[in-house]
Amino acid sequence: ISSAAATILADTYGNRTRLQVTSPTTPGVTRSFPTFGQAAAEASISRIFNGNHTRIDEAAGDRLGRSVARQVFDHLPRGATSR
């Protein structure tokens, strides 16, 4: 999901768009990222750190997410994106 979202956001707004994120589970903590891709990479690697996935799972999910985003863009009506 993170890779798909990052791919779509980067394609729409440019991958050098800085962003900050917060979470209700960590009050007062703000994470900053220089690109959508780096935010997605951290979200993805966190799944390995918390024991949900292996590195192989993470890599496959990343490829799948980017592929899904490309399919979405390829099937949108012309002019619907900045692509």
mmCIF file of the N, C-alpha and C atoms, coordinates in Angstrom:
data_MODEL
# 
_entry.id   MODEL 
# 
loop_
_atom_site.group_PDB 
_atom_site.id 
_atom_site.type_symbol 
_atom_site.label_atom_id 
_atom_site.label_alt_id 
_atom_site.label_comp_id 
_atom_site.label_asym_id 
_atom_site.label_entity_id 
_atom_site.label_seq_id 
_atom_site.pdbx_PDB_ins_code 
_atom_site.Cartn_x 
_atom_site.Cartn_y 
_atom_site.Cartn_z 
_atom_site.occupancy 
_atom_site.B_iso_or_equiv 
_atom_site.pdbx_formal_charge 
_atom_site.auth_seq_id 
_atom_site.auth_comp_id 
_atom_site.auth_asym_id 
_atom_site.auth_atom_id 
_atom_site.pdbx_PDB_model_num 
ATOM 1   N N  . ILE A 1 1  ? 0.835  -1.185  0.000   1.00 0.00 ? 1  ILE A N  1 
ATOM 2   C CA . ILE A 1 1  ? 0.000  0.000   0.000   1.00 0.00 ? 1  ILE A CA 1 
ATOM 3   C C  . ILE A 1 1  ? 0.880  1.248   0.000   1.00 0.00 ? 1  ILE A C  1 
ATOM 4   N N  . SER A 1 2  ? 1.927  1.241   0.800   1.00 0.00 ? 2  SER A N  1 
ATOM 5   C CA . SER A 1 2  ? 2.806  2.411   0.873   1.00 0.00 ? 2  SER A CA 1 
ATOM 6   C C  . SER A 1 2  ? 3.474  2.701   -0.460  1.00 0.00 ? 2  SER A C  1 
ATOM 7   N N  . SER A 1 3  ? 3.961  1.664   -1.130  1.00 0.00 ? 3  SER A N  1 
ATOM 8   C CA . SER A 1 3  ? 4.618  1.867   -2.423  1.00 0.00 ? 3  SER A CA 1 
ATOM 9   C C  . SER A 1 3  ? 3.639  2.351   -3.479  1.00 0.00 ? 3  SER A C  1 
ATOM 10  N N  . ALA A 1 4  ? 2.438  1.811   -3.479  1.00 0.00 ? 4  ALA A N  1 
ATOM 11  C CA . ALA A 1 4  ? 1.425  2.265   -4.439  1.00 0.00 ? 4  ALA A CA 1 
ATOM 12  C C  . ALA A 1 4  ? 1.096  3.732   -4.194  1.00 0.00 ? 4  ALA A C  1 
ATOM 13  N N  . ALA A 1 5  ? 0.865  4.086   -2.945  1.00 0.00 ? 5  ALA A N  1 
ATOM 14  C CA . ALA A 1 5  ? 0.531  5.474   -2.613  1.00 0.00 ? 5  ALA A CA 1 
ATOM 15  C C  . ALA A 1 5  ? 1.685  6.411   -2.952  1.00 0.00 ? 5  ALA A C  1 
ATOM 16  N N  . ALA A 1 6  ? 2.906  6.035   -2.602  1.00 0.00 ? 6  ALA A N  1 
ATOM 17  C CA . ALA A 1 6  ? 4.073  6.882   -2.878  1.00 0.00 ? 6  ALA A CA 1 
ATOM 18  C C  . ALA A 1 6  ? 4.263  7.080   -4.377  1.00 0.00 ? 6  ALA A C  1 
ATOM 19  N N  . THR A 1 7  ? 4.044  6.033   -5.153  1.00 0.00 ? 7  THR A N  1 
ATOM 20  C CA . THR A 1 7  ? 4.193  6.128   -6.608  1.00 0.00 ? 7  THR A CA 1 
ATOM 21  C C  . THR A 1 7  ? 3.165  7.100   -7.183  1.00 0.00 ? 7  THR A C  1 
ATOM 22  N N  . ILE A 1 8  ? 1.920  6.982   -6.746  1.00 0.00 ? 8  ILE A N  1 
ATOM 23  C CA . ILE A 1 8  ? 0.862  7.872   -7.235  1.00 0.00 ? 8  ILE A CA 1 
ATOM 24  C C  . ILE A 1 8  ? 1.118  9.313   -6.793  1.00 0.00 ? 8  ILE A C  1 
ATOM 25  N N  . LEU A 1 9  ? 1.464  9.502   -5.526  1.00 0.00 ? 9  LEU A N  1 
ATOM 26  C CA . LEU A 1 9  ? 1.725  10.853  -5.025  1.00 0.00 ? 9  LEU A CA 1 
ATOM 27  C C  . LEU A 1 9  ? 2.935  11.486  -5.711  1.00 0.00 ? 9  LEU A C  1 
ATOM 28  N N  . ALA A 1 10 ? 3.994  10.717  -5.891  1.00 0.00 ? 10 ALA A N  1 
ATOM 29  C CA . ALA A 1 10 ? 5.191  11.245  -6.546  1.00 0.00 ? 10 ALA A CA 1 
ATOM 30  C C  . ALA A 1 10 ? 4.900  11.605  -7.997  1.00 0.00 ? 10 ALA A C  1 
ATOM 31  N N  . ASP A 1 11 ? 4.105  10.788  -8.659  1.00 0.00 ? 11 ASP A N  1 
ATOM 32  C CA . ASP A 1 11 ? 3.766  11.075  -10.045 1.00 0.00 ? 11 ASP A CA 1 
ATOM 33  C C  . ASP A 1 11 ? 2.886  12.319  -10.146 1.00 0.00 ? 11 ASP A C  1 
ATOM 34  N N  . THR A 1 12 ? 2.044  12.518  -9.169  1.00 0.00 ? 12 THR A N  1 
ATOM 35  C CA . THR A 1 12 ? 1.126  13.652  -9.181  1.00 0.00 ? 12 THR A CA 1 
ATOM 36  C C  . THR A 1 12 ? 1.791  14.946  -8.728  1.00 0.00 ? 12 THR A C  1 
ATOM 37  N N  . TYR A 1 13 ? 2.575  14.886  -7.654  1.00 0.00 ? 13 TYR A N  1 
ATOM 38  C CA . TYR A 1 13 ? 3.141  16.092  -7.047  1.00 0.00 ? 13 TYR A CA 1 
ATOM 39  C C  . TYR A 1 13 ? 4.657  16.226  -7.189  1.00 0.00 ? 13 TYR A C  1 
ATOM 40  N N  . GLY A 1 14 ? 5.311  15.197  -7.710  1.00 0.00 ? 14 GLY A N  1 
ATOM 41  C CA . GLY A 1 14 ? 6.771  15.183  -7.782  1.00 0.00 ? 14 GLY A CA 1 
ATOM 42  C C  . GLY A 1 14 ? 7.330  14.502  -6.543  1.00 0.00 ? 14 GLY A C  1 
ATOM 43  N N  . ASN A 1 15 ? 8.359  13.703  -6.715  1.00 0.00 ? 15 ASN A N  1 
ATOM 44  C CA . ASN A 1 15 ? 8.873  12.929  -5.581  1.00 0.00 ? 15 ASN A CA 1 
ATOM 45  C C  . ASN A 1 15 ? 9.720  13.757  -4.626  1.00 0.00 ? 15 ASN A C  1 
ATOM 46  N N  . ARG A 1 16 ? 9.965  14.994  -4.925  1.00 0.00 ? 16 ARG A N  1 
ATOM 47  C CA . ARG A 1 16 ? 10.747 15.835  -4.007  1.00 0.00 ? 16 ARG A CA 1 
ATOM 48  C C  . ARG A 1 16 ? 9.844  16.644  -3.081  1.00 0.00 ? 16 ARG A C  1 
ATOM 49  N N  . THR A 1 17 ? 8.604  16.257  -2.990  1.00 0.00 ? 17 THR A N  1 
ATOM 50  C CA . THR A 1 17 ? 7.674  16.923  -2.088  1.00 0.00 ? 17 THR A CA 1 
ATOM 51  C C  . THR A 1 17 ? 7.956  16.468  -0.659  1.00 0.00 ? 17 THR A C  1 
ATOM 52  N N  . ARG A 1 18 ? 8.285  17.416  0.205   1.00 0.00 ? 18 ARG A N  1 
ATOM 53  C CA . ARG A 1 18 ? 8.554  17.093  1.610   1.00 0.00 ? 18 ARG A CA 1 
ATOM 54  C C  . ARG A 1 18 ? 7.234  16.854  2.320   1.00 0.00 ? 18 ARG A C  1 
ATOM 55  N N  . LEU A 1 19 ? 7.244  15.960  3.300   1.00 0.00 ? 19 LEU A N  1 
ATOM 56  C CA . LEU A 1 19 ? 6.035  15.734  4.079   1.00 0.00 ? 19 LEU A CA 1 
ATOM 57  C C  . LEU A 1 19 ? 6.368  15.418  5.524   1.00 0.00 ? 19 LEU A C  1 
ATOM 58  N N  . GLN A 1 20 ? 5.414  15.700  6.373   1.00 0.00 ? 20 GLN A N  1 
ATOM 59  C CA . GLN A 1 20 ? 5.510  15.381  7.796   1.00 0.00 ? 20 GLN A CA 1 
ATOM 60  C C  . GLN A 1 20 ? 4.285  14.571  8.167   1.00 0.00 ? 20 GLN A C  1 
ATOM 61  N N  . VAL A 1 21 ? 4.489  13.573  9.005   1.00 0.00 ? 21 VAL A N  1 
ATOM 62  C CA . VAL A 1 21 ? 3.375  12.728  9.434   1.00 0.00 ? 21 VAL A CA 1 
ATOM 63  C C  . VAL A 1 21 ? 3.369  12.603  10.948  1.00 0.00 ? 21 VAL A C  1 
ATOM 64  N N  . THR A 1 22 ? 2.182  12.470  11.496  1.00 0.00 ? 22 THR A N  1 
ATOM 65  C CA . THR A 1 22 ? 1.998  12.229  12.925  1.00 0.00 ? 22 THR A CA 1 
ATOM 66  C C  . THR A 1 22 ? 1.104  11.006  13.082  1.00 0.00 ? 22 THR A C  1 
ATOM 67  N N  . SER A 1 23 ? 1.032  10.512  14.283  1.00 0.00 ? 23 SER A N  1 
ATOM 68  C CA . SER A 1 23 ? 0.190  9.352   14.565  1.00 0.00 ? 23 SER A CA 1 
ATOM 69  C C  . SER A 1 23 ? -0.423 9.500   15.948  1.00 0.00 ? 23 SER A C  1 
ATOM 70  N N  . PRO A 1 24 ? -1.681 9.145   16.084  1.00 0.00 ? 24 PRO A N  1 
ATOM 71  C CA . PRO A 1 24 ? -2.295 9.206   17.406  1.00 0.00 ? 24 PRO A CA 1 
ATOM 72  C C  . PRO A 1 24 ? -1.677 8.219   18.405  1.00 0.00 ? 24 PRO A C  1 
ATOM 73  N N  . THR A 1 25 ? -0.963 7.220   17.892  1.00 0.00 ? 25 THR A N  1 
ATOM 74  C CA . THR A 1 25 ? -0.329 6.243   18.796  1.00 0.00 ? 25 THR A CA 1 
ATOM 75  C C  . THR A 1 25 ? 0.994  6.734   19.358  1.00 0.00 ? 25 THR A C  1 
ATOM 76  N N  . THR A 1 26 ? 1.535  7.812   18.781  1.00 0.00 ? 26 THR A N  1 
ATOM 77  C CA . THR A 1 26 ? 2.773  8.410   19.296  1.00 0.00 ? 26 THR A CA 1 
ATOM 78  C C  . THR A 1 26 ? 2.576  9.924   19.413  1.00 0.00 ? 26 THR A C  1 
ATOM 79  N N  . PRO A 1 27 ? 1.793  10.348  20.399  1.00 0.00 ? 27 PRO A N  1 
ATOM 80  C CA . PRO A 1 27 ? 1.501  11.784  20.541  1.00 0.00 ? 27 PRO A CA 1 
ATOM 81  C C  . PRO A 1 27 ? 2.776  12.605  20.692  1.00 0.00 ? 27 PRO A C  1 
ATOM 82  N N  . GLY A 1 28 ? 2.805  13.732  19.984  1.00 0.00 ? 28 GLY A N  1 
ATOM 83  C CA . GLY A 1 28 ? 3.946  14.631  20.075  1.00 0.00 ? 28 GLY A CA 1 
ATOM 84  C C  . GLY A 1 28 ? 5.113  14.280  19.176  1.00 0.00 ? 28 GLY A C  1 
ATOM 85  N N  . VAL A 1 29 ? 5.026  13.170  18.468  1.00 0.00 ? 29 VAL A N  1 
ATOM 86  C CA . VAL A 1 29 ? 6.110  12.754  17.576  1.00 0.00 ? 29 VAL A CA 1 
ATOM 87  C C  . VAL A 1 29 ? 5.720  13.099  16.134  1.00 0.00 ? 29 VAL A C  1 
ATOM 88  N N  . THR A 1 30 ? 6.593  13.805  15.452  1.00 0.00 ? 30 THR A N  1 
ATOM 89  C CA . THR A 1 30 ? 6.392  14.139  14.044  1.00 0.00 ? 30 THR A CA 1 
ATOM 90  C C  . THR A 1 30 ? 7.563  13.582  13.250  1.00 0.00 ? 30 THR A C  1 
ATOM 91  N N  . ARG A 1 31 ? 7.247  12.798  12.228  1.00 0.00 ? 31 ARG A N  1 
ATOM 92  C CA . ARG A 1 31 ? 8.278  12.241  11.339  1.00 0.00 ? 31 ARG A CA 1 
ATOM 93  C C  . ARG A 1 31 ? 8.316  13.099  10.082  1.00 0.00 ? 31 ARG A C  1 
ATOM 94  N N  . SER A 1 32 ? 9.512  13.424  9.610   1.00 0.00 ? 32 SER A N  1 
ATOM 95  C CA . SER A 1 32 ? 9.691  14.233  8.404   1.00 0.00 ? 32 SER A CA 1 
ATOM 96  C C  . SER A 1 32 ? 10.410 13.416  7.346   1.00 0.00 ? 32 SER A C  1 
ATOM 97  N N  . PHE A 1 33 ? 9.974  13.582  6.108   1.00 0.00 ? 33 PHE A N  1 
ATOM 98  C CA . PHE A 1 33 ? 10.571 12.858  4.989   1.00 0.00 ? 33 PHE A CA 1 
ATOM 99  C C  . PHE A 1 33 ? 10.781 13.811  3.818   1.00 0.00 ? 33 PHE A C  1 
ATOM 100 N N  . PRO A 1 34 ? 11.913 13.684  3.132   1.00 0.00 ? 34 PRO A N  1 
ATOM 101 C CA . PRO A 1 34 ? 12.176 14.550  1.981   1.00 0.00 ? 34 PRO A CA 1 
ATOM 102 C C  . PRO A 1 34 ? 11.440 14.113  0.713   1.00 0.00 ? 34 PRO A C  1 
ATOM 103 N N  . THR A 1 35 ? 11.000 12.844  0.672   1.00 0.00 ? 35 THR A N  1 
ATOM 104 C CA . THR A 1 35 ? 10.299 12.333  -0.512  1.00 0.00 ? 35 THR A CA 1 
ATOM 105 C C  . THR A 1 35 ? 9.210  11.351  -0.090  1.00 0.00 ? 35 THR A C  1 
ATOM 106 N N  . PHE A 1 36 ? 8.234  11.168  -0.980  1.00 0.00 ? 36 PHE A N  1 
ATOM 107 C CA . PHE A 1 36 ? 7.197  10.163  -0.743  1.00 0.00 ? 36 PHE A CA 1 
ATOM 108 C C  . PHE A 1 36 ? 7.819  8.764   -0.700  1.00 0.00 ? 36 PHE A C  1 
ATOM 109 N N  . GLY A 1 37 ? 8.803  8.551   -1.561  1.00 0.00 ? 37 GLY A N  1 
ATOM 110 C CA . GLY A 1 37 ? 9.469  7.250   -1.610  1.00 0.00 ? 37 GLY A CA 1 
ATOM 111 C C  . GLY A 1 37 ? 10.145 6.881   -0.301  1.00 0.00 ? 37 GLY A C  1 
ATOM 112 N N  . GLN A 1 38 ? 10.770 7.859   0.349   1.00 0.00 ? 38 GLN A N  1 
ATOM 113 C CA . GLN A 1 38 ? 11.435 7.560   1.622   1.00 0.00 ? 38 GLN A CA 1 
ATOM 114 C C  . GLN A 1 38 ? 10.419 7.282   2.728   1.00 0.00 ? 38 GLN A C  1 
ATOM 115 N N  . ALA A 1 39 ? 9.289  7.963   2.700   1.00 0.00 ? 39 ALA A N  1 
ATOM 116 C CA . ALA A 1 39 ? 8.238  7.674   3.680   1.00 0.00 ? 39 ALA A CA 1 
ATOM 117 C C  . ALA A 1 39 ? 7.715  6.254   3.478   1.00 0.00 ? 39 ALA A C  1 
ATOM 118 N N  . ALA A 1 40 ? 7.507  5.873   2.235   1.00 0.00 ? 40 ALA A N  1 
ATOM 119 C CA . ALA A 1 40 ? 7.028  4.525   1.935   1.00 0.00 ? 40 ALA A CA 1 
ATOM 120 C C  . ALA A 1 40 ? 8.059  3.468   2.338   1.00 0.00 ? 40 ALA A C  1 
ATOM 121 N N  . ALA A 1 41 ? 9.331  3.755   2.098   1.00 0.00 ? 41 ALA A N  1 
ATOM 122 C CA . ALA A 1 41 ? 10.383 2.802   2.460   1.00 0.00 ? 41 ALA A CA 1 
ATOM 123 C C  . ALA A 1 41 ? 10.419 2.569   3.963   1.00 0.00 ? 41 ALA A C  1 
ATOM 124 N N  . GLU A 1 42 ? 10.258 3.653   4.739   1.00 0.00 ? 42 GLU A N  1 
ATOM 125 C CA . GLU A 1 42 ? 10.259 3.483   6.199   1.00 0.00 ? 42 GLU A CA 1 
ATOM 126 C C  . GLU A 1 42 ? 9.038  2.697   6.662   1.00 0.00 ? 42 GLU A C  1 
ATOM 127 N N  . ALA A 1 43 ? 7.897  2.986   6.086   1.00 0.00 ? 43 ALA A N  1 
ATOM 128 C CA . ALA A 1 43 ? 6.690  2.239   6.451   1.00 0.00 ? 43 ALA A CA 1 
ATOM 129 C C  . ALA A 1 43 ? 6.849  0.761   6.125   1.00 0.00 ? 43 ALA A C  1 
ATOM 130 N N  . SER A 1 44 ? 7.457  0.499   4.983   1.00 0.00 ? 44 SER A N  1 
ATOM 131 C CA . SER A 1 44 ? 7.650  -0.877  4.550   1.00 0.00 ? 44 SER A CA 1 
ATOM 132 C C  . SER A 1 44 ? 8.627  -1.626  5.454   1.00 0.00 ? 44 SER A C  1 
ATOM 133 N N  . ILE A 1 45 ? 9.748  -0.998  5.755   1.00 0.00 ? 45 ILE A N  1 
ATOM 134 C CA . ILE A 1 45 ? 10.763 -1.670  6.583   1.00 0.00 ? 45 ILE A CA 1 
ATOM 135 C C  . ILE A 1 45 ? 10.260 -1.890  8.009   1.00 0.00 ? 45 ILE A C  1 
ATOM 136 N N  . SER A 1 46 ? 9.333  -1.053  8.445   1.00 0.00 ? 46 SER A N  1 
ATOM 137 C CA . SER A 1 46 ? 8.796  -1.226  9.800   1.00 0.00 ? 46 SER A CA 1 
ATOM 138 C C  . SER A 1 46 ? 8.072  -2.558  9.940   1.00 0.00 ? 46 SER A C  1 
ATOM 139 N N  . ARG A 1 47 ? 7.535  -3.060  8.841   1.00 0.00 ? 47 ARG A N  1 
ATOM 140 C CA . ARG A 1 47 ? 6.846  -4.356  8.876   1.00 0.00 ? 47 ARG A CA 1 
ATOM 141 C C  . ARG A 1 47 ? 7.834  -5.497  9.138   1.00 0.00 ? 47 ARG A C  1 
ATOM 142 N N  . ILE A 1 48 ? 9.084  -5.315  8.735   1.00 0.00 ? 48 ILE A N  1 
ATOM 143 C CA . ILE A 1 48 ? 10.113 -6.313  9.038   1.00 0.00 ? 48 ILE A CA 1 
ATOM 144 C C  . ILE A 1 48 ? 10.510 -6.189  10.506  1.00 0.00 ? 48 ILE A C  1 
ATOM 145 N N  . PHE A 1 49 ? 10.738 -4.953  10.953  1.00 0.00 ? 49 PHE A N  1 
ATOM 146 C CA . PHE A 1 49 ? 11.166 -4.728  12.334  1.00 0.00 ? 49 PHE A CA 1 
ATOM 147 C C  . PHE A 1 49 ? 10.159 -5.246  13.360  1.00 0.00 ? 49 PHE A C  1 
ATOM 148 N N  . ASN A 1 50 ? 8.861  -5.134  13.041  1.00 0.00 ? 50 ASN A N  1 
ATOM 149 C CA . ASN A 1 50 ? 7.878  -5.600  14.028  1.00 0.00 ? 50 ASN A CA 1 
ATOM 150 C C  . ASN A 1 50 ? 7.522  -7.069  13.858  1.00 0.00 ? 50 ASN A C  1 
ATOM 151 N N  . GLY A 1 51 ? 8.188  -7.753  12.918  1.00 0.00 ? 51 GLY A N  1 
ATOM 152 C CA . GLY A 1 51 ? 8.026  -9.194  12.788  1.00 0.00 ? 51 GLY A CA 1 
ATOM 153 C C  . GLY A 1 51 ? 6.872  -9.640  11.916  1.00 0.00 ? 51 GLY A C  1 
ATOM 154 N N  . ASN A 1 52 ? 6.202  -8.727  11.221  1.00 0.00 ? 52 ASN A N  1 
ATOM 155 C CA . ASN A 1 52 ? 5.084  -9.113  10.365  1.00 0.00 ? 52 ASN A CA 1 
ATOM 156 C C  . ASN A 1 52 ? 5.541  -9.757  9.063   1.00 0.00 ? 52 ASN A C  1 
ATOM 157 N N  . HIS A 1 53 ? 6.693  -9.306  8.527   1.00 0.00 ? 53 HIS A N  1 
ATOM 158 C CA . HIS A 1 53 ? 7.152  -9.772  7.229   1.00 0.00 ? 53 HIS A CA 1 
ATOM 159 C C  . HIS A 1 53 ? 8.655  -10.002 7.235   1.00 0.00 ? 53 HIS A C  1 
ATOM 160 N N  . THR A 1 54 ? 9.106  -10.722 6.204   1.00 0.00 ? 54 THR A N  1 
ATOM 161 C CA . THR A 1 54 ? 10.541 -10.895 5.963   1.00 0.00 ? 54 THR A CA 1 
ATOM 162 C C  . THR A 1 54 ? 10.966 -9.901  4.884   1.00 0.00 ? 54 THR A C  1 
ATOM 163 N N  . ARG A 1 55 ? 12.256 -9.800  4.644   1.00 0.00 ? 55 ARG A N  1 
ATOM 164 C CA . ARG A 1 55 ? 12.767 -8.902  3.605   1.00 0.00 ? 55 ARG A CA 1 
ATOM 165 C C  . ARG A 1 55 ? 12.229 -9.304  2.232   1.00 0.00 ? 55 ARG A C  1 
ATOM 166 N N  . ILE A 1 56 ? 12.092 -10.601 2.000   1.00 0.00 ? 56 ILE A N  1 
ATOM 167 C CA . ILE A 1 56 ? 11.544 -11.083 0.723   1.00 0.00 ? 56 ILE A CA 1 
ATOM 168 C C  . ILE A 1 56 ? 10.108 -10.596 0.559   1.00 0.00 ? 56 ILE A C  1 
ATOM 169 N N  . ASP A 1 57 ? 9.303  -10.676 1.620   1.00 0.00 ? 57 ASP A N  1 
ATOM 170 C CA . ASP A 1 57 ? 7.921  -10.183 1.573   1.00 0.00 ? 57 ASP A CA 1 
ATOM 171 C C  . ASP A 1 57 ? 7.889  -8.687  1.275   1.00 0.00 ? 57 ASP A C  1 
ATOM 172 N N  . GLU A 1 58 ? 8.776  -7.953  1.943   1.00 0.00 ? 58 GLU A N  1 
ATOM 173 C CA . GLU A 1 58 ? 8.819  -6.500  1.789   1.00 0.00 ? 58 GLU A CA 1 
ATOM 174 C C  . GLU A 1 58 ? 9.168  -6.121  0.350   1.00 0.00 ? 58 GLU A C  1 
ATOM 175 N N  . ALA A 1 59 ? 10.142 -6.793  -0.223  1.00 0.00 ? 59 ALA A N  1 
ATOM 176 C CA . ALA A 1 59 ? 10.550 -6.503  -1.600  1.00 0.00 ? 59 ALA A CA 1 
ATOM 177 C C  . ALA A 1 59 ? 9.427  -6.835  -2.588  1.00 0.00 ? 59 ALA A C  1 
ATOM 178 N N  . ALA A 1 60 ? 8.769  -7.963  -2.379  1.00 0.00 ? 60 ALA A N  1 
ATOM 179 C CA . ALA A 1 60 ? 7.660  -8.345  -3.260  1.00 0.00 ? 60 ALA A CA 1 
ATOM 180 C C  . ALA A 1 60 ? 6.505  -7.351  -3.137  1.00 0.00 ? 60 ALA A C  1 
ATOM 181 N N  . GLY A 1 61 ? 6.206  -6.924  -1.921  1.00 0.00 ? 61 GLY A N  1 
ATOM 182 C CA . GLY A 1 61 ? 5.137  -5.945  -1.713  1.00 0.00 ? 61 GLY A CA 1 
ATOM 183 C C  . GLY A 1 61 ? 5.448  -4.611  -2.358  1.00 0.00 ? 61 GLY A C  1 
ATOM 184 N N  . ASP A 1 62 ? 6.709  -4.209  -2.304  1.00 0.00 ? 62 ASP A N  1 
ATOM 185 C CA . ASP A 1 62 ? 7.128  -2.961  -2.935  1.00 0.00 ? 62 ASP A CA 1 
ATOM 186 C C  . ASP A 1 62 ? 6.923  -3.032  -4.449  1.00 0.00 ? 62 ASP A C  1 
ATOM 187 N N  . ARG A 1 63 ? 7.362  -4.121  -5.052  1.00 0.00 ? 63 ARG A N  1 
ATOM 188 C CA . ARG A 1 63 ? 7.179  -4.290  -6.508  1.00 0.00 ? 63 ARG A CA 1 
ATOM 189 C C  . ARG A 1 63 ? 5.696  -4.320  -6.870  1.00 0.00 ? 63 ARG A C  1 
ATOM 190 N N  . LEU A 1 64 ? 4.907  -5.032  -6.081  1.00 0.00 ? 64 LEU A N  1 
ATOM 191 C CA . LEU A 1 64 ? 3.477  -5.124  -6.337  1.00 0.00 ? 64 LEU A CA 1 
ATOM 192 C C  . LEU A 1 64 ? 2.811  -3.756  -6.234  1.00 0.00 ? 64 LEU A C  1 
ATOM 193 N N  . GLY A 1 65 ? 3.168  -2.995  -5.217  1.00 0.00 ? 65 GLY A N  1 
ATOM 194 C CA . GLY A 1 65 ? 2.580  -1.669  -5.034  1.00 0.00 ? 65 GLY A CA 1 
ATOM 195 C C  . GLY A 1 65 ? 2.877  -0.752  -6.202  1.00 0.00 ? 65 GLY A C  1 
ATOM 196 N N  . ARG A 1 66 ? 4.123  -0.748  -6.674  1.00 0.00 ? 66 ARG A N  1 
ATOM 197 C CA . ARG A 1 66 ? 4.477  0.086   -7.826  1.00 0.00 ? 66 ARG A CA 1 
ATOM 198 C C  . ARG A 1 66 ? 3.753  -0.374  -9.085  1.00 0.00 ? 66 ARG A C  1 
ATOM 199 N N  . SER A 1 67 ? 3.578  -1.684  -9.227  1.00 0.00 ? 67 SER A N  1 
ATOM 200 C CA . SER A 1 67 ? 2.870  -2.229  -10.384 1.00 0.00 ? 67 SER A CA 1 
ATOM 201 C C  . SER A 1 67 ? 1.392  -1.829  -10.356 1.00 0.00 ? 67 SER A C  1 
ATOM 202 N N  . VAL A 1 68 ? 0.788  -1.900  -9.188  1.00 0.00 ? 68 VAL A N  1 
ATOM 203 C CA . VAL A 1 68 ? -0.615 -1.499  -9.047  1.00 0.00 ? 68 VAL A CA 1 
ATOM 204 C C  . VAL A 1 68 ? -0.771 -0.024  -9.406  1.00 0.00 ? 68 VAL A C  1 
ATOM 205 N N  . ALA A 1 69 ? 0.131  0.824   -8.926  1.00 0.00 ? 69 ALA A N  1 
ATOM 206 C CA . ALA A 1 69 ? 0.059  2.256   -9.229  1.00 0.00 ? 69 ALA A CA 1 
ATOM 207 C C  . ALA A 1 69 ? 0.171  2.492   -10.734 1.00 0.00 ? 69 ALA A C  1 
ATOM 208 N N  . ARG A 1 70 ? 1.074  1.775   -11.404 1.00 0.00 ? 70 ARG A N  1 
ATOM 209 C CA . ARG A 1 70 ? 1.208  1.934   -12.855 1.00 0.00 ? 70 ARG A CA 1 
ATOM 210 C C  . ARG A 1 70 ? -0.073 1.517   -13.573 1.00 0.00 ? 70 ARG A C  1 
ATOM 211 N N  . GLN A 1 71 ? -0.694 0.438   -13.105 1.00 0.00 ? 71 GLN A N  1 
ATOM 212 C CA . GLN A 1 71 ? -1.955 -0.007  -13.709 1.00 0.00 ? 71 GLN A CA 1 
ATOM 213 C C  . GLN A 1 71 ? -3.050 1.037   -13.529 1.00 0.00 ? 71 GLN A C  1 
ATOM 214 N N  . VAL A 1 72 ? -3.108 1.633   -12.362 1.00 0.00 ? 72 VAL A N  1 
ATOM 215 C CA . VAL A 1 72 ? -4.102 2.683   -12.110 1.00 0.00 ? 72 VAL A CA 1 
ATOM 216 C C  . VAL A 1 72 ? -3.885 3.827   -13.082 1.00 0.00 ? 72 VAL A C  1 
ATOM 217 N N  . PHE A 1 73 ? -2.656 4.310   -13.189 1.00 0.00 ? 73 PHE A N  1 
ATOM 218 C CA . PHE A 1 73 ? -2.372 5.424   -14.093 1.00 0.00 ? 73 PHE A CA 1 
ATOM 219 C C  . PHE A 1 73 ? -2.660 5.056   -15.547 1.00 0.00 ? 73 PHE A C  1 
ATOM 220 N N  . ASP A 1 74 ? -2.325 3.841   -15.930 1.00 0.00 ? 74 ASP A N  1 
ATOM 221 C CA . ASP A 1 74 ? -2.512 3.420   -17.316 1.00 0.00 ? 74 ASP A CA 1 
ATOM 222 C C  . ASP A 1 74 ? -3.986 3.321   -17.703 1.00 0.00 ? 74 ASP A C  1 
ATOM 223 N N  . HIS A 1 75 ? -4.865 3.183   -16.716 1.00 0.00 ? 75 HIS A N  1 
ATOM 224 C CA . HIS A 1 75 ? -6.293 3.004   -17.007 1.00 0.00 ? 75 HIS A CA 1 
ATOM 225 C C  . HIS A 1 75 ? -7.163 4.198   -16.639 1.00 0.00 ? 75 HIS A C  1 
ATOM 226 N N  . LEU A 1 76 ? -6.538 5.280   -16.205 1.00 0.00 ? 76 LEU A N  1 
ATOM 227 C CA . LEU A 1 76 ? -7.294 6.514   -15.945 1.00 0.00 ? 76 LEU A CA 1 
ATOM 228 C C  . LEU A 1 76 ? -7.584 7.217   -17.261 1.00 0.00 ? 76 LEU A C  1 
ATOM 229 N N  . PRO A 1 77 ? -8.691 7.958   -17.320 1.00 0.00 ? 77 PRO A N  1 
ATOM 230 C CA . PRO A 1 77 ? -8.962 8.733   -18.532 1.00 0.00 ? 77 PRO A CA 1 
ATOM 231 C C  . PRO A 1 77 ? -7.847 9.744   -18.783 1.00 0.00 ? 77 PRO A C  1 
ATOM 232 N N  . ARG A 1 78 ? -7.584 10.034  -20.033 1.00 0.00 ? 78 ARG A N  1 
ATOM 233 C CA . ARG A 1 78 ? -6.548 11.002  -20.400 1.00 0.00 ? 78 ARG A CA 1 
ATOM 234 C C  . ARG A 1 78 ? -6.815 12.335  -19.718 1.00 0.00 ? 78 ARG A C  1 
ATOM 235 N N  . GLY A 1 79 ? -5.745 12.966  -19.225 1.00 0.00 ? 79 GLY A N  1 
ATOM 236 C CA . GLY A 1 79 ? -5.875 14.265  -18.565 1.00 0.00 ? 79 GLY A CA 1 
ATOM 237 C C  . GLY A 1 79 ? -6.266 14.170  -17.101 1.00 0.00 ? 79 GLY A C  1 
ATOM 238 N N  . ALA A 1 80 ? -6.465 12.965  -16.577 1.00 0.00 ? 80 ALA A N  1 
ATOM 239 C CA . ALA A 1 80 ? -6.880 12.806  -15.181 1.00 0.00 ? 80 ALA A CA 1 
ATOM 240 C C  . ALA A 1 80 ? -5.714 12.921  -14.210 1.00 0.00 ? 80 ALA A C  1 
ATOM 241 N N  . THR A 1 81 ? -4.483 12.851  -14.720 1.00 0.00 ? 81 THR A N  1 
ATOM 242 C CA . THR A 1 81 ? -3.295 12.960  -13.863 1.00 0.00 ? 81 THR A CA 1 
ATOM 243 C C  . THR A 1 81 ? -2.287 13.894  -14.517 1.00 0.00 ? 81 THR A C  1 
ATOM 244 N N  . SER A 1 82 ? -1.237 14.184  -13.758 1.00 0.00 ? 82 SER A N  1 
ATOM 245 C CA . SER A 1 82 ? -0.168 15.036  -14.291 1.00 0.00 ? 82 SER A CA 1 
ATOM 246 C C  . SER A 1 82 ? 0.805  14.246  -15.154 1.00 0.00 ? 82 SER A C  1 
ATOM 247 N N  . ARG A 1 83 ? 0.669  12.964  -15.182 1.00 0.00 ? 83 ARG A N  1 
ATOM 248 C CA . ARG A 1 83 ? 1.595  12.073  -15.877 1.00 0.00 ? 83 ARG A CA 1 
ATOM 249 C C  . ARG A 1 83 ? 1.627  12.302  -17.343 1.00 0.00 ? 83 ARG A C  1 
# 
